Amino acid sequence: MKPTFKILPRTDFQRKDGQYGVYLRLTINRKRNYYSLGVSLPEPKKYWDPVNCQIKRYPGVNVVTLREDNLRIENKHNRARQIIFDFDIAKKQMSAEEFELLLNAKGDIKTSFFDFARNVIDSDHKLSSETVRGYNSYLSKLKAFRPSLLFSEITLEFIKKYHGYMVTSLNNGENTCHKSLSFIRTILYRAMDEGIINENVFHRKYPLKKVPGKRAYLTENELYRLEQLYVNVPLKNYQINVLKYFLFCCYCGLRFLDIKALRYKNLKKEVYDGTEETIIRIIMHKTKDPVEIPLPECAIDLIGYGLPNEKVFRVNSNQTTNRYLKESVSLCQIDKKITFHSSRHTFATYCITHGMSMPTVGDLLGHQDYKTTKIYVKIVPTLKIREMNSVWNK
């Protein structure tokens, strides 16, 4: 069924100022979606012209304001009609999300890569704050290389030049380049889905390959040294604070945004086999999946007391956390680039080294696919030696 639309005042909702908002109503497969046009009027029966889709002059309205409001209505009407026409000509199904993106687009999204990307970032409410932050960063970096960019300019030669620029001028590693190019590819596929372009240069012409990264983690000895630093060495308050929630995540594997949001109500006291256990139950920020993590004693010792809605830890920004963490790592003479995310790798590696099964580790980390778990797990030499000896030195 072909999508239809109509512009009308919402008479079922009166604002506090007594006005009624004017909306565009889109109907797709009998489902109605309403989009505010940012204009309003009093008494729709009296001052709304349904034939010409305009607001009539009413007492107290400025003539210039009325003209601008009606022009806005007309522009949205014309744009909506063009959007539906374009999808109809292309013989493509249109979703309400695609319609909203195109209806509220700023700039020339049909030719400008930057305008289209900006509208995707601003209007896609399904993107997490972390993803939006990354997209904005990739967009800024691309603008530094090319201040303006049309879809037609994104050729194989352009991608190669941008890749070379990131490597030689910015000293980006291969995986950093991969993320930046993946962003361009994602936006191009979105543009293809919406009928703006017909071809994606990355398809077959420039396939992306990710290099396995060397993710830093703490060995048992290094973790012990950090624990001793926390317990026995006089530190500054900010160092103690960061080290506390970093060590906690070494013991349970939570991501940064999950530890930042962790509240006392997420810590559940439950009895299993006659023993009371403390279990974290949360919905993970990144995947929106539930996870439950039984806490070991070393983690419980780092938890204070608070009201259900109070946060368990006072977590700094990621950048500040990593800066303060670097100071503690340096005091322990650990010559590694340790970041907060290293706690997650440390947890996974420690668990595997001490005999925990891969499925269990993956479940604790909240992974749906255990291939992802393998990225986090480092098979340390001592485990290899122990396993080899158990097999061959009988």
Secondary structure, DSSP 4 states (H G I P E B T S, - for coil): ---EEEEEE-TT---TTS-EEEEEEEEETTEEEEEEEEEEES-HHHHEETTTTEEPP-TT--HHHHHHHHHHHHHHHHHHHHHHHHHHHTT----HHHHHHHHT--S-TTTBHHHHHHHHHHH-TTS-HHHHHHHHHHHHHHHHH-SS-BGGG--HHHHHHHHHHHHHTS---HHHHHHHHHHHHHHHHHHHHTTS-S--TTSSSS---PPPP------HHHHHHHHHHHHHS---HHHHHHHHHHHHHHHH---HHHHHH-BGGGEEEEEETTEEEEEEEEE-TTT--EEEEEPPHHHHTT-----TTSBSS----HHHHHHHHHHHHHHTT--S---TTHHHHHHHHHHHHTT--HHHHHHHHT-SSHHHHHHH----HHHHHHHHHHHH--
